[in-house]
């Protein structure tokens, strides 16, 4: 068993696909226990019985379609018209735009590429230091992961068996807390750098008119779900249809001929998530059969006696995890193990979800596999180490936000009514 584990670890370090490593561990475990390996195949088919999973490809497609259209420019213009009069206004525009855009695309890399192209030169021209600008865009790319309809939120709900509607509500205040903390830093830095512009009602009206078709999207998602009019999967279908009509039919910024390419790009991301999810469900079943969660809980409770200490250890573990695993893999692999541990200490699954995703969000901007670092390095032509140094002040503030989310459960549970 130890040799098998070492072999799988070597394969992982050699660059073997993660889903193959997970599936292999499940197959070997079931074979050792005398269980038919077809159980693993059955887990892949079981994904089809999860209606909420329909939301993932639909929201992903809508987000990719928005990124290919002129929506990023309209969103930047609107944010600029409403916020540029504040000290550090352009930096605040960057934060708000990145958070909203990432919430819909579900992929921070898309945000860095789409929004970074617009705001990097603007921030430079406004007089912001290059290091501040790079750090802001690199970390800002993952800010929207706690806002609905973020893909990690939906995936956590699927894996943890938690109501996705309630997760959407639970993520609002923690997400706002993260944006506000970074916003205070941006105002502090911007007060010395950027001279606030004068608020223009004419420009604000023109920007609102230009973005009139995109503005109903948050209302459509949140209003549709919480009014009871749509289920999450249904509101995802309506959102995808609405975005297609607007960007292809109304604005005509994406042609019918370009549409298959957008579908293909979004399907690559979705396919990767679903393959990892199917393999991880099989692996989770094996772990449950082997009573691994119970043994892990017994071990932890022997050495950790208080809830406070457990949360400290959990945050440290998740921060390290975020440095070596992408967020989707971390959710499907680790959540089934952590969930029963947290329940034993009286931590609500919704609160745990916010702690988990907030830590994973920081992982996007930390080495060795912080995806935002590599995407920003490619996009802006800067060394990864330089981007890491630029991101440090922002990562420190996000860590403070994680502590607030961890030790003030009301942030996550107030809107849910708990």
Secondary structure, DSSP 8 states (H G I E B T S, - for coil): -HHHHHHHHHHHHTT--HHHHHHHHHHHHHHHTT--THHHHHHHHHGGG-GGGHHHHHHHHHHHHHHHTTHHHHHHHHHHHHHTTSTTHHHHHHHHHHHHHHHHH--HHHHHHHHHHHHHHHHHHTT--HHHHHHHHHHHTTGGGGSTT-HHHHHHHHHHT--HHHHHHHHHHHHHHHHHHHHHHHHHHHHHH-------HHHHHHHHHHTHHHHHHHHHHHHHHHTSSS-HHHHHHHHHHHHHIIIIIIS--S-HHHHHHHHHHHHHHHHHHHHHHHHHHHHHHHHHHTTHHHHHHHHHHHH--SHHHHHHHHHHHHHHHHHHS-HHHHHHHHHHHHHHHHHHTT--HHHHHHHHHHHHHHHTTSTTT-HHHHHHHHHHT--HHHHHHHHHHHHHHHHHHHHHHHH-THHHHTTTT-
